[in-house]
Amino acid sequence: MMGLDLQPGDEVITPSFTYIATTAVIALLKLTPVFVEVDAQTFCIDPAAIRDAVTPKTKAIVPVHLYGQSAPMEEIMNIAREFSLYVIEDNAQAIGCDYIFNNGTKKKTGTVGTIGTTSFYPSKNLGAYGDGGALYTNDDQLAGKLKMIANHGQSKRYYHDLVGCNSRLDSIQAAILNEKLKHLDEYIEARRKAAGFYDKAFANCAKIKTPSRASYSNHVFHQYTLVLQSVNRSGLNEHLASKQIPSMIYYPVPGHKQKMFDSFNLPEVKLTTTDWLTERVISLPIHTELDEEQLAYITSSVLEYINQ
Ligand SMILES: Cc1ncc(COP(=O)(O)O)c(C=O)c1O
């Protein structure tokens, strides 16, 4: 957002149903976050809601490829073109995911918009051994500027042409990521296999809605997130915890209800789908090392609680 010269007061349209990092950067730069609704099936930003939220102050859209599936990028890019907006894809959870255009061509998520961002936090699909992240863009000039901003605004040592910060990727993390990158597709395959096991196990349970797959995306399963219907979610969470199975709520408080925005005097928004999902989602363990015995233990423990 610094690289795109966004200025205080500029509006950035983004989902509320995401990790706070998506919106915290907007707040840090004193831009105005405009929280919009997500689609109840895919958990990703709803293009119709974006269109309704555009004002003369809107400068950018930040779609989030939540849980490992792409937001509807073609529709988002059409809106961006119509209103001359930047698109910054939050690809923290979906590295390796394919967006499939109407004409059948594919692009990796994060490479469709103006800039893609990702996180190498250890639990991510491509995780480092500590913190890290990257930005990607097809615009060479912008890439040069972003590199400068991430390195104290310099391209030549000690000559600081721009206001920047230290956001360099640590060399040790980079070395690890260079090796792990070669295996990203295998990691994704392992996650998909676990997701397939869960899908099958819960297929006949009316109280559990398994993750839906959008026609325009594949899924890299950073998370495997269920939507519960008429189930006591905290009861299930406690039941699983008693059996040493971690389950998580991503996220218990949506962005538009976070206290950090109290001082922003944002207009009140009503995001009924976001609030509805916030009360019903629960994520089961998913990673590359789950074996069938563990998956069977997890699924039977979930069903044991739900069918009791
Ligand atoms: C959707 C989303 N955006 C942004 C981030 C931020 O990543 P980092 O903490 O590496 O900056 C995360 C990380 O958890 C995330 O899940």
The ligand as an SDF file (V2000), in Angstrom:
LIG
                    3D

 16 16  0  0  0  0  0  0  0  0999 V2000
   -5.2110  -14.0730    5.7040 C   0  0  0  0  0  0  0  0  0  0  0  0
   -3.8940  -13.6660    6.2820 C   0  0  0  0  0  0  0  0  0  0  0  0
   -3.3670  -12.4810    5.9400 N   0  0  0  0  0  0  0  0  0  0  0  0
   -2.1900  -12.0640    6.4220 C   0  0  0  0  0  0  0  0  0  0  0  0
   -1.4620  -12.8340    7.3070 C   0  0  0  0  0  0  0  0  0  0  0  0
   -0.2140  -12.2400    7.8600 C   0  0  0  0  0  0  0  0  0  0  0  0
    0.8860  -12.9630    7.7690 O   0  0  0  0  0  0  0  0  0  0  0  0
    2.1690  -12.5460    8.6490 P   0  0  0  0  0  0  0  0  0  0  0  0
    1.7700  -12.7030   10.0730 O   0  0  0  0  0  0  0  0  0  0  0  0
    3.1940  -13.5110    8.1900 O   0  0  0  0  0  0  0  0  0  0  0  0
    2.4750  -11.1390    8.2970 O   0  0  0  0  0  0  0  0  0  0  0  0
   -1.9400  -14.0800    7.6950 C   0  0  0  0  0  0  0  0  0  0  0  0
   -1.1770  -14.8960    8.6510 C   0  0  0  0  0  0  0  0  0  0  0  0
   -1.6310  -15.5620    9.5040 O   0  0  0  0  0  0  0  0  0  0  0  0
   -3.2020  -14.5080    7.1840 C   0  0  0  0  0  0  0  0  0  0  0  0
   -3.7200  -15.6850    7.5250 O   0  0  0  0  0  0  0  0  0  0  0  0
  1  2  1  0
  2  3  1  0
  2 15  2  0
  3  4  2  0
  4  5  1  0
  5  6  1  0
  5 12  2  0
  6  7  1  0
  7  8  1  0
  8  9  2  0
  8 10  1  0
  8 11  1  0
 12 13  1  0
 12 15  1  0
 13 14  2  0
 15 16  1  0
M  END
$$$$
